[in-house]
Amino acid sequence: MIVKNPQFEISAVNPKQYPKSELPEIVLVGKSNVGKSSFINTMINRKSLARTSSQPGKTRQINFYNIDNNFYFVDLPGYGYSKMSKQEQVKVGNFIEQYLQIRKEIMLIVFLIDIRHNPTENDKLMYDYIINKSGNNPCIIIANKADKIAPTKVDSRVLELQNILNPLKDIPFLPFSSEKKNYCDDVWKEIEKYI
C-alpha cells in the first residue's frame, strides 16, 4: 500500500474524544517498548508521525492516526510498565478496555510481541482478553524486532512463539522489523483484508 498523507488526528481517553468517523480502525496493542510507534512509522514510510520514545510507558492515551482517510491506525497505551503507579495502570487499563469493548469501527487488532522473548504473563493476559472478551475482533500477531536475531532463525522463532500463544495456529503470526522493511508487504496484505 502506498500512503500519501497520513495525519495524527487526536489523543483520547474517553469515548467523547474518539473521532466521529466510520472509517475502519486497525488497533495496535502490546507491552510498553515493544515498538508500536515504530511499527506505524515503518508501515506508512514516515520517520516520526507516531512519536517514539526511549522511555517506555510514555503513551498514556489512545492515539488515532488517520491514514489517507481510508482507515485509522489506533495506538493503545503499552502495558506492563512497572514505573507507572498502580492507580495510573488501573486508569489506563480501564480506558483501553472501554475502547476495545464499545468501539464498533475496530476491524483488526494487531498484537505486537518481541521476537526475542517468550510472551510474558501480561502478554498472555492480553492475548486471552483479545481472543475471549474484546468482541470477537479479528487479530494478527506481529513478532517484532526480527532484526535483533539471525535471519536464519526468524521463521523457527515465529513458529516457537506461535506454539506458545496460539497452538491452534488459527491466527496469522508474522515477523516484523522497523529496521529492515522487507516484512512490510506481508503485513500490509493481512491488514488490507480488513480495510
TORGUVO-21021 format. One line per field, with one value per residue: residue number from 1; x, y, z of N, C-alpha, C in turn. Coordinates in steps of 0.2 Angstrom, whole numbers, plus 5000, padded with zeros to 4 digits. Example, Ala and Ser with C-alpha at 12.3 -4.5 7.8 and 13.67 -1.06 7.14 Angstrom:
n	c(1, 2)
n_xx	c(5066, 5064)
n_yy	c(4972, 4989)
n_zz	c(5039, 5035)
ca_xx	c(5062, 5068)
ca_yy	c(4978, 4995)
ca_zz	c(5039, 5036)
c_xx	c(5066, 5064)
c_yy	c(4984, 5000)
c_zz	c(5039, 5039)
This chain:
n	c(1, 2, 3, 4, 5, 6, 7, 8, 9, 10, 11, 12, 13, 14, 15, 16, 17, 18, 19, 20, 21, 22, 23, 24, 25, 26, 27, 28, 29, 30, 31, 32, 33, 34, 35, 36, 37, 38, 39, 40, 41, 42, 43, 44, 45, 46, 47, 48, 49, 50, 51, 52, 53, 54, 55, 56, 57, 58, 59, 60, 61, 62, 63, 64, 65, 66, 67, 68, 69, 70, 71, 72, 73, 74, 75, 76, 77, 78, 79, 80, 81, 82, 83, 84, 85, 86, 87, 88, 89, 90, 91, 92, 93, 94, 95, 96, 97, 98, 99, 100, 101, 102, 103, 104, 105, 106, 107, 108, 109, 110, 111, 112, 113, 114, 115, 116, 117, 118, 119, 120, 121, 122, 123, 124, 125, 126, 127, 128, 129, 130, 131, 132, 133, 134, 135, 136, 137, 138, 139, 140, 141, 142, 143, 144, 145, 146, 147, 148, 149, 150, 151, 152, 153, 154, 155, 156, 157, 158, 159, 160, 161, 162, 163, 164, 165, 166, 167, 168, 169, 170, 171, 172, 173, 174, 175, 176, 177, 178, 179, 180, 181, 182, 183, 184, 185, 186, 187, 188, 189, 190, 191, 192, 193, 194, 195)
n_xx	c(5004, 5003, 5005, 5000, 4996, 4997, 4990, 4992, 4978, 4970, 4972, 4965, 4955, 4943, 4926, 4920, 4929, 4934, 4937, 4924, 4919, 4917, 4927, 4937, 4946, 4962, 4969, 4983, 4991, 5001, 5015, 5023, 5036, 5037, 5037, 5027, 5024, 5035, 5032, 5021, 5026, 5035, 5027, 5020, 5029, 5036, 5046, 5043, 5029, 5021, 5025, 5040, 5048, 5062, 5060, 5050, 5032, 5027, 5016, 5000, 4988, 4975, 4980, 4975, 4978, 4975, 4975, 4976, 4963, 4957, 4958, 4960, 4976, 4976, 4984, 4986, 4989, 5004, 5006, 5011, 5022, 5032, 5035, 5024, 5012, 5001, 4988, 4988, 4990, 4978, 4969, 4973, 4971, 4957, 4952, 4957, 4951, 4938, 4937, 4941, 4929, 4918, 4920, 4914, 4920, 4932, 4941, 4952, 4964, 4980, 4992, 5007, 5022, 5038, 5050, 5062, 5059, 5050, 5032, 5026, 5018, 5009, 5008, 5001, 4989, 4984, 4983, 4973, 4963, 4960, 4956, 4945, 4937, 4936, 4925, 4925, 4934, 4944, 4962, 4979, 4996, 5011, 5028, 5039, 5054, 5063, 5075, 5084, 5088, 5096, 5094, 5092, 5086, 5073, 5061, 5059, 5059, 5047, 5038, 5040, 5035, 5022, 5018, 5018, 5008, 4997, 4993, 4984, 4985, 4977, 4977, 4985, 5003, 5016, 5033, 5042, 5051, 5057, 5068, 5073, 5064, 5058, 5048, 5036, 5027, 5020, 5014, 5005, 4997, 4989, 4983, 4976, 4965, 4956, 4952)
n_yy	c(4994, 5011, 5025, 5041, 5053, 5053, 5057, 5063, 5063, 5063, 5062, 5052, 5049, 5045, 5040, 5051, 5058, 5051, 5049, 5056, 5046, 5034, 5027, 5012, 5004, 5000, 4992, 4994, 4984, 4980, 4977, 4990, 4998, 4989, 4993, 4999, 5012, 5014, 5003, 5009, 5020, 5014, 5006, 5016, 5023, 5034, 5045, 5050, 5052, 5045, 5046, 5041, 5034, 5033, 5031, 5019, 5017, 5030, 5033, 5037, 5038, 5035, 5035, 5041, 5039, 5045, 5038, 5043, 5045, 5033, 5023, 5021, 5020, 5014, 5018, 5010, 5013, 5006, 4991, 4984, 4992, 4995, 5006, 5015, 5021, 5011, 5016, 5023, 5013, 5006, 5016, 5018, 5005, 5004, 5013, 5008, 4995, 4999, 5006, 4995, 4987, 4994, 5001, 5001, 5002, 4995, 4985, 4976, 4969, 4972, 4963, 4966, 4957, 4954, 4947, 4941, 4937, 4925, 4926, 4936, 4936, 4946, 4948, 4936, 4937, 4948, 4943, 4933, 4941, 4948, 4937, 4932, 4942, 4954, 4957, 4948, 4952, 4951, 4946, 4948, 4943, 4951, 4947, 4956, 4966, 4958, 4960, 4959, 4946, 4932, 4931, 4918, 4912, 4917, 4912, 4900, 4904, 4912, 4902, 4895, 4904, 4905, 4892, 4893, 4904, 4903, 4888, 4882, 4888, 4897, 4910, 4923, 4924, 4935, 4940, 4955, 4970, 4986, 4991, 4983, 4984, 4974, 4965, 4972, 4971, 4959, 4961, 4971, 4965, 4957, 4967, 4974, 4966, 4969, 4982)
n_zz	c(5000, 4996, 5005, 5006, 5013, 5028, 5044, 5061, 5072, 5084, 5102, 5114, 5129, 5133, 5127, 5121, 5115, 5104, 5087, 5076, 5066, 5053, 5048, 5046, 5059, 5064, 5076, 5088, 5099, 5114, 5124, 5134, 5125, 5115, 5102, 5095, 5090, 5081, 5073, 5066, 5060, 5051, 5043, 5036, 5030, 5036, 5046, 5059, 5062, 5071, 5088, 5095, 5109, 5120, 5132, 5140, 5142, 5140, 5132, 5136, 5132, 5120, 5104, 5088, 5071, 5056, 5041, 5026, 5025, 5023, 5033, 5051, 5060, 5076, 5091, 5106, 5123, 5130, 5140, 5156, 5161, 5174, 5181, 5181, 5191, 5202, 5202, 5191, 5181, 5182, 5178, 5165, 5160, 5161, 5152, 5140, 5140, 5139, 5126, 5118, 5120, 5116, 5104, 5088, 5076, 5075, 5066, 5065, 5076, 5080, 5087, 5095, 5099, 5107, 5097, 5103, 5115, 5126, 5127, 5140, 5156, 5156, 5142, 5139, 5146, 5140, 5127, 5129, 5133, 5121, 5113, 5120, 5125, 5119, 5110, 5099, 5089, 5074, 5074, 5072, 5075, 5078, 5077, 5083, 5080, 5073, 5067, 5077, 5079, 5071, 5054, 5049, 5059, 5061, 5055, 5062, 5075, 5075, 5074, 5086, 5095, 5091, 5094, 5108, 5111, 5102, 5099, 5091, 5079, 5072, 5070, 5061, 5061, 5060, 5056, 5060, 5057, 5061, 5057, 5046, 5031, 5024, 5028, 5027, 5016, 5018, 5030, 5026, 5017, 5025, 5033, 5024, 5020, 5029, 5028)
ca_xx	c(5000, 5006, 5002, 5002, 4995, 4994, 4989, 4989, 4971, 4968, 4973, 4958, 4955, 4936, 4923, 4918, 4935, 4935, 4935, 4917, 4920, 4915, 4932, 4939, 4951, 4967, 4972, 4989, 4992, 5007, 5018, 5027, 5043, 5038, 5039, 5021, 5025, 5040, 5028, 5016, 5031, 5038, 5022, 5017, 5036, 5037, 5051, 5041, 5022, 5020, 5031, 5043, 5052, 5067, 5057, 5044, 5027, 5026, 5010, 4995, 4982, 4974, 4982, 4972, 4982, 4971, 4979, 4974, 4955, 4955, 4957, 4965, 4980, 4975, 4989, 4984, 4995, 5008, 5005, 5017, 5027, 5032, 5036, 5018, 5009, 4996, 4982, 4988, 4989, 4971, 4965, 4974, 4968, 4950, 4950, 4959, 4945, 4932, 4938, 4940, 4923, 4912, 4921, 4912, 4924, 4938, 4941, 4958, 4968, 4987, 4995, 5014, 5026, 5045, 5053, 5067, 5057, 5044, 5027, 5026, 5011, 5005, 5006, 4996, 4983, 4981, 4980, 4967, 4957, 4958, 4953, 4939, 4932, 4936, 4920, 4927, 4938, 4950, 4968, 4985, 5001, 5017, 5034, 5043, 5062, 5066, 5082, 5088, 5090, 5099, 5089, 5090, 5082, 5067, 5055, 5058, 5057, 5040, 5034, 5040, 5030, 5015, 5016, 5016, 5002, 4992, 4995, 4979, 4988, 4971, 4979, 4992, 5009, 5021, 5039, 5042, 5057, 5057, 5075, 5073, 5057, 5056, 5042, 5030, 5022, 5016, 5009, 5000, 4992, 4985, 4979, 4971, 4959, 4951, 4951)
ca_yy	c(5000, 5017, 5030, 5048, 5059, 5051, 5063, 5062, 5066, 5065, 5058, 5051, 5044, 5043, 5039, 5058, 5061, 5047, 5053, 5055, 5044, 5027, 5023, 5006, 5005, 4994, 4994, 4991, 4983, 4977, 4980, 4996, 4997, 4983, 4996, 5001, 5018, 5012, 4999, 5013, 5024, 5010, 5004, 5022, 5026, 5041, 5044, 5052, 5053, 5042, 5048, 5035, 5037, 5029, 5029, 5016, 5019, 5037, 5034, 5036, 5040, 5032, 5040, 5040, 5041, 5045, 5036, 5045, 5045, 5026, 5020, 5023, 5016, 5017, 5015, 5010, 5013, 4999, 4988, 4981, 4997, 4995, 5013, 5018, 5019, 5006, 5019, 5025, 5007, 5004, 5021, 5017, 4999, 5005, 5016, 5003, 4990, 5003, 5007, 4988, 4984, 4998, 5004, 4997, 5003, 4991, 4979, 4971, 4970, 4970, 4962, 4965, 4954, 4954, 4940, 4939, 4934, 4922, 4930, 4937, 4934, 4951, 4946, 4930, 4940, 4952, 4938, 4930, 4946, 4949, 4932, 4930, 4947, 4960, 4957, 4944, 4956, 4948, 4948, 4946, 4944, 4953, 4946, 4962, 4967, 4952, 4962, 4958, 4939, 4930, 4930, 4911, 4909, 4921, 4908, 4895, 4908, 4914, 4896, 4894, 4909, 4903, 4886, 4896, 4908, 4901, 4882, 4880, 4891, 4900, 4917, 4924, 4926, 4937, 4943, 4962, 4974, 4993, 4992, 4980, 4985, 4968, 4962, 4976, 4969, 4953, 4963, 4975, 4960, 4955, 4972, 4976, 4961, 4972, 4989)
ca_zz	c(5000, 4996, 5010, 5004, 5018, 5035, 5049, 5068, 5072, 5091, 5108, 5118, 5135, 5134, 5120, 5118, 5111, 5099, 5080, 5074, 5059, 5052, 5045, 5049, 5064, 5065, 5083, 5090, 5107, 5115, 5131, 5133, 5122, 5110, 5096, 5091, 5086, 5076, 5068, 5062, 5056, 5046, 5038, 5032, 5027, 5039, 5051, 5065, 5063, 5078, 5092, 5098, 5115, 5123, 5139, 5140, 5147, 5139, 5129, 5141, 5129, 5114, 5098, 5082, 5066, 5050, 5035, 5019, 5025, 5022, 5039, 5056, 5065, 5083, 5095, 5113, 5128, 5132, 5147, 5159, 5163, 5181, 5185, 5181, 5198, 5201, 5201, 5184, 5177, 5183, 5174, 5158, 5159, 5161, 5145, 5135, 5140, 5137, 5119, 5114, 5120, 5113, 5098, 5083, 5070, 5075, 5061, 5066, 5082, 5078, 5094, 5095, 5104, 5105, 5094, 5106, 5122, 5126, 5130, 5147, 5159, 5154, 5135, 5139, 5149, 5134, 5121, 5132, 5133, 5114, 5110, 5123, 5128, 5115, 5105, 5093, 5084, 5071, 5077, 5069, 5079, 5075, 5081, 5081, 5082, 5070, 5065, 5083, 5079, 5065, 5049, 5048, 5065, 5061, 5054, 5068, 5081, 5075, 5075, 5093, 5098, 5089, 5098, 5115, 5112, 5098, 5096, 5085, 5073, 5068, 5069, 5057, 5065, 5055, 5059, 5058, 5059, 5059, 5054, 5039, 5029, 5020, 5031, 5027, 5011, 5020, 5035, 5023, 5014, 5030, 5035, 5018, 5020, 5034, 5026)
c_xx	c(5004, 5002, 5005, 5001, 4993, 4995, 4988, 4983, 4970, 4971, 4967, 4959, 4948, 4932, 4921, 4923, 4937, 4933, 4927, 4917, 4918, 4921, 4935, 4945, 4955, 4971, 4978, 4989, 4998, 5010, 5022, 5034, 5043, 5038, 5032, 5021, 5030, 5037, 5024, 5021, 5034, 5033, 5020, 5023, 5037, 5042, 5048, 5034, 5020, 5026, 5033, 5047, 5056, 5064, 5050, 5038, 5025, 5019, 5004, 4988, 4981, 4975, 4979, 4976, 4977, 4976, 4975, 4966, 4953, 4954, 4961, 4969, 4978, 4980, 4987, 4990, 4998, 5006, 5012, 5023, 5027, 5033, 5030, 5015, 5003, 4989, 4982, 4987, 4982, 4967, 4966, 4971, 4961, 4948, 4952, 4953, 4939, 4932, 4937, 4933, 4917, 4913, 4919, 4916, 4930, 4937, 4947, 4962, 4975, 4991, 5003, 5018, 5033, 5048, 5058, 5065, 5051, 5039, 5027, 5019, 5006, 5003, 5001, 4989, 4980, 4979, 4974, 4961, 4955, 4954, 4946, 4934, 4932, 4931, 4922, 4930, 4943, 4957, 4974, 4991, 5008, 5023, 5039, 5050, 5065, 5073, 5087, 5091, 5093, 5094, 5087, 5086, 5075, 5061, 5054, 5056, 5049, 5036, 5034, 5035, 5023, 5013, 5014, 5010, 4996, 4993, 4990, 4981, 4982, 4972, 4985, 4997, 5014, 5027, 5039, 5049, 5056, 5063, 5075, 5065, 5055, 5050, 5036, 5025, 5017, 5011, 5004, 4995, 4987, 4980, 4974, 4965, 4954, 4949, 4948)
c_yy	c(5006, 5022, 5037, 5054, 5057, 5057, 5060, 5066, 5068, 5060, 5058, 5047, 5042, 5043, 5046, 5060, 5057, 5051, 5051, 5053, 5036, 5023, 5017, 5008, 4999, 4996, 4990, 4990, 4979, 4980, 4986, 4994, 4991, 4986, 4997, 5007, 5017, 5008, 5004, 5017, 5020, 5008, 5010, 5025, 5033, 5040, 5046, 5054, 5051, 5043, 5042, 5038, 5031, 5027, 5026, 5019, 5027, 5038, 5032, 5037, 5035, 5037, 5037, 5043, 5040, 5043, 5037, 5044, 5038, 5022, 5023, 5018, 5019, 5013, 5016, 5010, 5006, 4997, 4986, 4985, 4998, 5001, 5017, 5016, 5015, 5010, 5021, 5019, 5005, 5009, 5019, 5010, 4999, 5008, 5012, 4998, 4993, 5003, 5000, 4985, 4988, 5001, 4999, 4997, 4999, 4985, 4974, 4973, 4967, 4969, 4961, 4962, 4955, 4947, 4937, 4935, 4930, 4927, 4930, 4936, 4940, 4950, 4941, 4933, 4944, 4948, 4935, 4935, 4947, 4944, 4931, 4936, 4953, 4961, 4953, 4947, 4951, 4950, 4945, 4947, 4945, 4951, 4951, 4962, 4961, 4954, 4960, 4950, 4937, 4928, 4923, 4908, 4912, 4916, 4903, 4898, 4910, 4908, 4894, 4898, 4907, 4897, 4888, 4899, 4905, 4894, 4879, 4883, 4894, 4907, 4918, 4927, 4928, 4941, 4950, 4965, 4981, 4995, 4990, 4980, 4979, 4964, 4966, 4974, 4964, 4956, 4967, 4971, 4958, 4961, 4974, 4972, 4965, 4979, 4990)
c_zz	c(5000, 5000, 5008, 5009, 5024, 5040, 5056, 5069, 5079, 5096, 5112, 5124, 5137, 5127, 5117, 5114, 5105, 5092, 5079, 5067, 5059, 5049, 5049, 5054, 5065, 5071, 5085, 5097, 5108, 5122, 5129, 5130, 5117, 5103, 5092, 5087, 5080, 5070, 5063, 5057, 5050, 5041, 5034, 5029, 5029, 5045, 5058, 5066, 5070, 5082, 5096, 5104, 5117, 5130, 5138, 5144, 5145, 5136, 5134, 5139, 5123, 5108, 5092, 5076, 5059, 5044, 5029, 5019, 5023, 5028, 5045, 5059, 5072, 5088, 5103, 5117, 5129, 5139, 5150, 5161, 5170, 5184, 5185, 5188, 5197, 5199, 5193, 5179, 5177, 5178, 5167, 5156, 5157, 5154, 5139, 5134, 5137, 5129, 5116, 5115, 5117, 5106, 5092, 5076, 5070, 5070, 5062, 5072, 5080, 5085, 5093, 5101, 5102, 5103, 5099, 5113, 5122, 5129, 5137, 5150, 5157, 5146, 5135, 5141, 5143, 5128, 5123, 5131, 5126, 5111, 5113, 5125, 5124, 5109, 5098, 5087, 5081, 5074, 5072, 5074, 5076, 5080, 5079, 5083, 5079, 5067, 5071, 5083, 5072, 5060, 5048, 5053, 5065, 5061, 5060, 5074, 5081, 5076, 5082, 5097, 5097, 5093, 5105, 5115, 5108, 5095, 5091, 5078, 5068, 5067, 5066, 5062, 5060, 5059, 5056, 5060, 5057, 5055, 5047, 5037, 5025, 5022, 5029, 5022, 5014, 5026, 5031, 5020, 5019, 5032, 5030, 5018, 5025, 5033, 5019)
